[in-house]
Amino acid sequence: MTTHIYWFRNDLRLADNAALSAACKAAKQLLIVYCHDPLQEKMTPWGFARRSEHRRDFLDATLADLQGQLHKRDQRLLELSGRPREVLPLLAQLTGATDIHCEEIAAPEEVRELDALRRSGLKVHATWQSSMLAPNKLPFAVQDLPDVFTNFRNKVERAGVVPPAPLRMPLRIPPPEFSLDTLPLHNKPRSSAGVDDARSSFPYRTPAFAGGETAAAAHLAQYFSDTRAHSYKETRNGLSGTEYSSKFSPWLASGALSARTAYAGLKNFEATHGANDGSYWLWFELLWRDYFRFLHLQHGTALFLPQGLSDAGTPPHDEKKFARWCAGKTREPFVDAGMHELAATGYLSNRLRQIVASYLVHDLACDWRAGAAWFESQLLDFDVCSNQGNWLYLAGRGTDPRNGRRFNPQKQAQDYDADGRYRLLWQMP
């Protein structure tokens, strides 16, 4: 047993981390690393930064929490600035490490990074662990994934497939027997946090909504401490406030909370309080998240083509209309209110996400990929699989046979903001 490297990606937690547990068993000394990839800070082809201040600050809080947890276990998170394919081989060369452990992510950029590491001569152990259900436990091969989510859900439920229990934190994370301070590598400094907008539905700069496993575990326990889960289906389409929906998604996206841990919390709640249609809907939403991950295993880079999985060709685009949409200046009040909230807070309700995305694609006739890139830039809970899957679904370029989903913003406003309170709240940025 020698020195190994554990590379944190979108699994920023110690509990229910199979890849980390395997690394702890395999290594005599374990270097714990996170790479700040400069590609994440570059400008997109659409003319804006790939990652907003909201996302950077939430990530910084998540990493600070992870650093604190590791410190309690006589370990340290080494934060490196640079492409993983460049800095990890250098670290391995400096320390004599031969093996890298990490989670597997089935998205093109992430796959290419692992391929580059393997070409450098390193032995890479990638563990699939971001979904509730294991791909090899499905009642069909991943390549035979049903085109329609309902068919996928029905087959899973009829087969009785359920997630395994989440893993405990490793009892010991073997520390290196040399000082990390001797390495000629440089940690990335923390960015300075700002102040939450008072209107935010996810005030991530407050302790209760902070990034990291500590806040995620506390929120999960608090959410299931009463009967809110029973009314989840009725409240999930809310627009404002911290109490509507579960608010799990930012922690799920960073990996501070695993989907299996969330499911275990749900089942413990149902064992105590009983199950109903509302609590079932939490399983339903977690299953949607799984579906988008398996879709990436099935189709890979095809999901990132202009046409997606359709034969529709490259979509049209209007740069001026897109810029007005981003700025909340479309003159459609409900859409503009949603875009103001997104830019100001990094968060937006699921209902508004569908409405503003539909408006961009179907009313403004803009490229769905531009909208997906803006959501990637802005959303605290950006997740490549869910983001890509949802935009393809809405634009009619995914697996679903329907030709996209168009939402009438006036009708949606009447249904969900009849008193105009949300539009009044966010009429200004």
C-alpha positions as CSV (number, residue, x, y, z in Angstrom):
1,M,0.0,0.0,0.0
2,T,1.4,3.4,-1.0
3,T,0.5,7.0,-1.4
4,H,-2.8,7.6,-3.2
5,I,-4.7,10.7,-4.2
6,Y,-8.4,11.3,-3.5
7,W,-9.7,13.9,-6.0
8,F,-13.0,15.5,-4.9
9,R,-15.3,16.5,-7.8
10,N,-19.0,16.9,-7.3
11,D,-19.0,14.7,-4.2
12,L,-18.0,17.2,-1.5
13,R,-18.9,15.1,1.5
14,L,-17.5,12.4,3.8
15,A,-20.6,10.4,4.4
16,D,-22.0,8.0,1.8
17,N,-18.9,8.4,-0.3
18,A,-18.0,5.0,-1.7
19,A,-15.1,6.3,-3.7
20,L,-13.5,7.9,-0.6
21,S,-14.2,4.8,1.5
22,A,-12.4,2.7,-1.2
23,A,-9.5,5.0,-1.2
24,C,-9.1,4.9,2.6
25,K,-9.0,1.1,2.4
26,A,-6.5,1.0,-0.5
27,A,-4.0,3.6,0.6
28,K,-1.4,3.8,3.4
29,Q,-1.2,7.6,2.9
30,L,-4.0,9.6,1.2
31,L,-3.7,13.1,-0.3
32,I,-7.1,14.8,-0.4
33,V,-7.4,17.3,-3.3
34,Y,-9.8,19.6,-5.0
35,C,-8.9,21.3,-8.3
36,H,-10.1,24.7,-9.2
37,D,-10.3,24.3,-12.9
38,P,-9.7,27.6,-14.8
39,L,-12.1,26.4,-17.5
40,Q,-14.9,27.0,-15.1
41,E,-14.0,30.7,-14.9
42,K,-13.7,31.4,-18.6
43,M,-16.2,33.2,-20.8
44,T,-18.8,31.2,-22.6
45,P,-19.4,31.5,-26.4
46,W,-22.5,33.4,-25.4
47,G,-20.6,36.3,-23.9
48,F,-20.8,35.8,-20.1
49,A,-18.7,34.2,-17.4
50,R,-19.3,30.4,-17.0
51,R,-19.6,30.7,-13.2
52,S,-21.3,33.5,-11.3
53,E,-20.3,35.0,-8.0
54,H,-23.2,33.1,-6.4
55,R,-21.8,29.8,-7.5
56,R,-18.2,30.7,-6.5
57,D,-19.3,31.8,-3.0
58,F,-21.4,28.7,-2.4
59,L,-18.6,26.5,-3.5
60,D,-16.1,28.3,-1.2
61,A,-18.4,27.7,1.7
62,T,-18.8,24.1,0.8
63,L,-15.0,23.6,0.6
64,A,-14.5,25.5,3.9
65,D,-16.9,23.1,5.6
66,L,-15.1,20.1,4.0
67,Q,-11.8,21.5,5.1
68,G,-13.1,21.8,8.7
69,Q,-14.4,18.2,8.7
70,L,-11.1,16.9,7.4
71,H,-9.1,18.9,10.0
72,K,-11.1,17.1,12.8
73,R,-9.8,13.8,11.3
74,D,-6.1,14.9,11.1
75,Q,-6.4,15.5,7.4
76,R,-6.3,18.5,5.1
77,L,-7.9,19.5,1.8
78,L,-5.3,20.6,-0.7
79,E,-6.9,23.1,-3.1
80,L,-5.0,23.4,-6.3
81,S,-5.5,25.9,-9.1
82,G,-5.2,24.4,-12.6
83,R,-6.6,21.7,-14.9
84,P,-6.8,18.4,-13.1
85,R,-5.0,16.7,-16.1
86,E,-2.1,19.0,-15.4
87,V,-1.9,19.5,-11.6
88,L,-2.7,15.9,-10.5
89,P,0.1,14.2,-12.4
90,L,2.4,16.9,-11.1
91,L,1.3,16.2,-7.5
92,A,1.7,12.5,-8.1
93,Q,5.2,13.0,-9.4
94,L,6.1,15.1,-6.4
95,T,4.7,12.7,-3.8
96,G,5.3,9.3,-5.5
97,A,1.5,8.7,-5.7
98,T,0.5,6.2,-8.4
99,D,-3.3,5.9,-8.0
100,I,-6.1,8.5,-8.1
101,H,-9.6,7.8,-6.7
102,C,-12.6,9.9,-7.6
103,E,-16.3,9.8,-8.5
104,E,-17.4,9.0,-12.1
105,I,-19.4,11.7,-13.9
106,A,-20.9,10.8,-17.3
107,A,-20.6,14.2,-18.9
108,P,-18.2,15.0,-21.8
109,E,-15.8,17.4,-20.1
110,E,-15.6,15.2,-17.0
111,V,-15.0,12.0,-19.1
112,R,-12.3,13.7,-21.1
113,E,-10.5,14.8,-17.9
114,L,-10.3,11.2,-16.7
115,D,-9.1,10.0,-20.1
116,A,-6.3,12.5,-20.0
117,L,-5.3,11.4,-16.5
118,R,-5.1,7.8,-17.6
119,R,-3.0,8.8,-20.6
120,S,-0.6,10.4,-18.2
121,G,0.2,7.0,-16.8
122,L,-1.8,7.3,-13.5
123,K,-4.1,4.5,-12.4
124,V,-7.6,6.1,-12.0
125,H,-10.3,4.4,-9.9
126,A,-13.6,6.1,-10.8
127,T,-16.7,5.1,-8.8
128,W,-20.2,5.8,-9.8
129,Q,-22.0,7.3,-6.8
130,S,-24.1,10.3,-7.7
131,S,-27.5,8.5,-8.3
132,M,-29.8,6.8,-5.8
133,L,-30.0,3.6,-7.9
134,A,-26.9,1.8,-9.2
135,P,-26.9,1.5,-13.0
136,N,-26.2,-2.2,-12.8
137,K,-29.2,-2.8,-10.5
138,L,-31.8,-1.4,-12.9
139,P,-34.3,-3.9,-14.4
140,F,-32.7,-3.2,-17.8
141,A,-29.4,-2.4,-19.3
142,V,-28.6,1.4,-19.3
143,Q,-28.4,1.3,-23.0
144,D,-32.0,0.2,-23.0
145,L,-33.2,3.1,-20.8
146,P,-36.8,3.9,-21.8
147,D,-37.2,7.1,-23.8
148,V,-40.0,8.3,-21.6
149,F,-39.5,9.0,-17.9
150,T,-42.9,7.5,-16.9
151,N,-42.0,4.2,-18.5
152,F,-38.6,4.2,-16.7
153,R,-40.3,5.0,-13.3
154,N,-42.9,2.2,-13.8
155,K,-40.3,-0.4,-14.6
156,V,-38.2,0.6,-11.6
157,E,-41.2,0.5,-9.3
158,R,-42.6,-2.7,-10.6
159,A,-39.2,-4.4,-10.2
160,G,-39.0,-3.1,-6.6
161,V,-35.6,-1.5,-7.1
162,V,-34.7,0.7,-4.1
163,P,-31.4,2.4,-3.1
164,P,-29.0,0.7,-0.7
165,A,-28.5,2.3,2.7
166,P,-26.0,5.2,2.7
167,L,-22.5,4.5,3.8
168,R,-21.1,5.9,7.1
169,M,-18.2,8.3,7.1
170,P,-14.8,6.5,7.0
171,L,-13.6,5.7,10.4
172,R,-10.1,6.8,9.4
173,I,-8.8,8.8,6.5
174,P,-5.0,7.9,6.4
175,P,-3.0,11.2,6.5
176,P,0.2,11.7,4.6
177,E,3.4,11.1,6.5
178,F,5.0,14.3,5.2
179,S,4.2,18.0,5.4
180,L,2.0,19.3,2.5
181,D,3.6,22.7,3.1
182,T,6.8,21.4,1.5
183,L,5.0,20.9,-1.9
184,P,5.6,23.7,-4.5
185,L,1.9,24.0,-5.1
186,H,-0.4,26.9,-4.3
187,N,-3.8,26.9,-2.8
188,K,-6.5,29.0,-4.3
189,P,-7.5,31.9,-2.0
190,R,-11.1,32.3,-0.9
191,S,-13.3,34.9,-2.5
192,S,-15.0,37.4,-0.3
193,A,-18.7,36.7,0.4
194,G,-21.3,39.3,-0.1
195,V,-24.7,39.7,1.4
196,D,-27.9,37.8,0.5
197,D,-30.7,39.7,-1.1
198,A,-33.4,39.9,1.5
199,R,-35.9,38.5,-1.0
200,S,-34.0,35.3,-1.5
201,S,-35.7,31.9,-1.3
202,F,-32.3,30.2,-0.7
203,P,-30.2,32.7,1.4
204,Y,-27.0,30.7,1.1
205,R,-24.9,33.2,3.0
206,T,-26.8,32.4,6.2
207,P,-25.8,29.4,8.4
208,A,-29.0,27.4,7.7
209,F,-28.5,27.5,3.9
210,A,-24.7,27.6,3.8
211,G,-22.7,25.3,1.5
212,G,-21.3,22.1,2.9
213,E,-22.2,18.8,4.4
214,T,-22.8,20.2,7.9
215,A,-25.6,22.6,6.8
216,A,-27.0,19.9,4.4
217,A,-27.3,17.3,7.2
218,A,-28.9,19.9,9.5
219,H,-31.4,20.9,6.8
220,L,-32.3,17.4,6.0
221,A,-33.0,16.6,9.7
222,Q,-35.0,19.8,10.1
223,Y,-37.0,19.3,7.0
224,F,-38.1,15.8,8.1
225,S,-38.7,16.8,11.7
226,D,-42.2,17.9,11.0
227,T,-44.8,17.0,8.4
228,R,-43.8,19.3,5.5
229,A,-43.0,16.3,3.4
230,H,-46.7,15.3,3.4
231,S,-47.5,18.6,1.6
232,Y,-44.5,18.6,-0.7
233,K,-46.6,18.0,-3.9
234,E,-48.9,21.0,-3.1
235,T,-46.1,23.4,-2.1
236,R,-43.4,22.5,-4.7
237,N,-44.8,25.0,-7.2
238,G,-44.4,27.9,-4.7
239,L,-42.5,30.9,-5.9
240,S,-41.1,32.7,-2.9
241,G,-39.8,31.9,0.6
242,T,-37.6,29.3,2.2
243,E,-40.5,27.0,3.1
244,Y,-41.8,25.9,-0.3
245,S,-40.2,22.8,-1.8
246,S,-37.5,20.8,-0.1
247,K,-34.5,23.0,-1.0
248,F,-32.3,20.0,-1.2
249,S,-31.0,20.7,-4.7
250,P,-28.0,23.0,-4.0
251,W,-26.5,20.5,-1.6
252,L,-27.3,17.6,-4.0
253,A,-25.6,19.4,-6.8
254,S,-22.4,20.0,-4.9
255,G,-22.5,16.5,-3.5
256,A,-22.6,17.8,0.1
257,L,-25.7,15.7,0.3
258,S,-26.1,12.3,-1.5
259,A,-29.3,11.3,-3.1
260,R,-29.2,8.1,-1.1
261,T,-29.0,10.0,2.2
262,A,-32.0,12.1,1.1
263,Y,-33.9,9.0,0.3
264,A,-33.0,7.4,3.6
265,G,-34.3,10.5,5.4
266,L,-37.5,10.3,3.4
267,K,-38.0,6.6,4.3
268,N,-37.3,7.3,8.0
269,F,-39.9,10.1,7.9
270,E,-42.5,7.8,6.3
271,A,-41.8,5.1,8.9
272,T,-42.7,7.6,11.6
273,H,-45.3,9.8,10.0
274,G,-46.7,7.6,7.3
275,A,-46.5,7.9,3.5
276,N,-48.8,9.9,1.3
277,D,-48.9,11.4,-2.2
278,G,-46.8,14.3,-1.0
279,S,-43.9,12.3,0.4
280,Y,-44.1,10.0,-2.7
281,W,-43.4,13.0,-4.8
282,L,-40.0,13.5,-3.2
283,W,-39.1,10.0,-4.4
284,F,-40.5,10.9,-7.8
285,E,-38.3,14.0,-8.1
286,L,-35.2,12.1,-6.9
287,L,-36.0,9.5,-9.6
288,W,-36.1,12.2,-12.2
289,R,-32.6,13.2,-11.1
290,D,-31.4,9.6,-11.6
291,Y,-33.1,9.4,-15.0
292,F,-31.1,12.3,-16.3
293,R,-27.9,10.7,-15.1
294,F,-28.6,7.4,-16.8
295,L,-29.5,9.4,-19.9
296,H,-25.9,10.7,-19.9
297,L,-24.6,7.1,-19.6
298,Q,-26.8,6.1,-22.5
299,H,-26.2,9.0,-24.9
300,G,-23.1,10.8,-23.8
301,T,-21.9,13.6,-26.1
302,A,-25.0,13.4,-28.3
303,L,-26.9,15.3,-25.5
304,F,-24.6,18.3,-26.1
305,L,-25.1,18.6,-29.9
306,P,-27.2,21.6,-31.2
307,Q,-29.9,19.2,-32.3
308,G,-29.7,17.1,-29.1
309,L,-31.2,13.7,-29.9
310,S,-33.6,15.0,-32.5
311,D,-33.3,15.6,-36.3
312,A,-34.3,19.3,-35.9
313,G,-31.0,20.8,-36.9
314,T,-29.3,23.8,-35.3
315,P,-31.8,26.0,-33.5
316,P,-32.2,29.7,-34.3
317,H,-30.8,32.4,-32.1
318,D,-31.2,36.1,-31.6
319,E,-28.4,37.7,-29.5
320,K,-30.4,40.9,-28.7
321,K,-33.5,38.9,-27.5
322,F,-31.3,36.6,-25.5
323,A,-29.5,39.5,-23.8
324,R,-32.9,41.1,-22.9
325,W,-34.0,37.7,-21.5
326,C,-30.8,37.4,-19.3
327,A,-31.3,40.9,-18.0
328,G,-35.1,40.5,-17.3
329,K,-36.1,43.1,-19.9
330,T,-38.4,41.1,-22.2
331,R,-41.4,43.1,-21.2
332,E,-43.2,39.9,-20.1
333,P,-43.6,40.7,-16.4
334,F,-43.7,37.2,-15.0
335,V,-40.6,36.1,-17.0
336,D,-38.7,39.3,-16.2
337,A,-39.4,38.8,-12.4
338,G,-38.0,35.3,-12.6
339,M,-34.9,36.5,-14.4
340,H,-34.4,39.3,-11.8
341,E,-34.6,36.7,-9.0
342,L,-32.2,34.4,-10.7
343,A,-29.5,37.0,-11.2
344,A,-29.9,38.5,-7.8
345,T,-29.9,35.3,-5.7
346,G,-28.6,32.4,-7.8
347,Y,-31.9,30.5,-7.2
348,L,-35.3,30.2,-8.9
349,S,-38.3,28.0,-8.2
350,N,-38.8,25.0,-10.5
351,R,-42.0,26.5,-11.8
352,L,-40.3,29.7,-12.9
353,R,-37.4,27.8,-14.4
354,Q,-39.8,26.0,-16.8
355,I,-41.6,29.3,-17.6
356,V,-38.5,31.4,-18.4
357,A,-36.9,28.5,-20.3
358,S,-40.0,28.0,-22.4
359,Y,-40.2,31.7,-23.1
360,L,-36.7,31.8,-24.4
361,V,-37.0,28.8,-26.7
362,H,-40.6,29.0,-27.9
363,D,-41.5,32.7,-27.7
364,L,-38.2,34.4,-28.4
365,A,-36.9,31.6,-30.7
366,C,-33.4,31.5,-29.2
367,D,-30.9,28.7,-28.9
368,W,-31.7,26.4,-26.0
369,R,-27.9,25.9,-25.5
370,A,-27.6,29.6,-24.6
371,G,-30.3,29.3,-22.0
372,A,-28.6,26.2,-20.6
373,A,-25.3,28.0,-20.4
374,W,-27.0,31.0,-18.5
375,F,-28.5,28.6,-16.0
376,E,-25.1,26.9,-15.6
377,S,-23.6,30.3,-14.9
378,Q,-26.2,31.5,-12.4
379,L,-27.8,28.6,-10.5
380,L,-26.5,27.6,-7.1
381,D,-27.8,24.1,-7.8
382,F,-26.4,23.7,-11.3
383,D,-25.9,20.1,-12.1
384,V,-24.7,19.2,-15.6
385,C,-27.0,16.1,-16.1
386,S,-30.2,17.7,-14.8
387,N,-29.6,21.0,-16.5
388,Q,-28.9,19.4,-19.9
389,G,-31.7,16.9,-19.6
390,N,-34.3,19.5,-18.6
391,W,-33.4,22.0,-21.4
392,L,-33.5,19.2,-24.0
393,Y,-36.8,18.0,-22.7
394,L,-38.3,21.5,-22.8
395,A,-36.9,22.3,-26.2
396,G,-38.2,19.0,-27.7
397,R,-34.7,17.7,-28.5
398,G,-34.4,14.9,-25.9
399,T,-35.9,11.4,-25.8
400,D,-39.5,12.4,-25.1
401,P,-41.7,12.1,-28.2
402,R,-43.5,15.4,-27.6
403,N,-42.3,18.4,-29.5
404,G,-41.1,20.3,-26.5
405,R,-43.1,22.0,-23.8
406,R,-44.4,25.5,-24.2
407,F,-45.8,27.4,-21.2
408,N,-48.1,30.4,-21.7
409,P,-46.6,33.0,-19.3
410,Q,-49.9,34.9,-18.9
411,K,-51.7,31.7,-17.9
412,Q,-48.9,30.7,-15.6
413,A,-49.0,34.1,-13.9
414,Q,-52.7,33.7,-13.4
415,D,-52.4,30.2,-12.0
416,Y,-49.4,30.8,-9.7
417,D,-49.3,34.5,-9.1
418,A,-52.9,35.6,-9.3
419,D,-52.4,38.4,-6.8
420,G,-49.2,39.7,-8.5
421,R,-47.2,39.5,-5.3
422,Y,-44.3,37.7,-6.9
423,R,-44.1,40.1,-9.9
424,L,-44.3,43.1,-7.5
425,L,-41.5,41.6,-5.3
426,W,-39.2,41.1,-8.3
427,Q,-40.3,43.9,-10.7
428,M,-36.9,45.5,-10.1
429,P,-33.5,43.7,-10.1
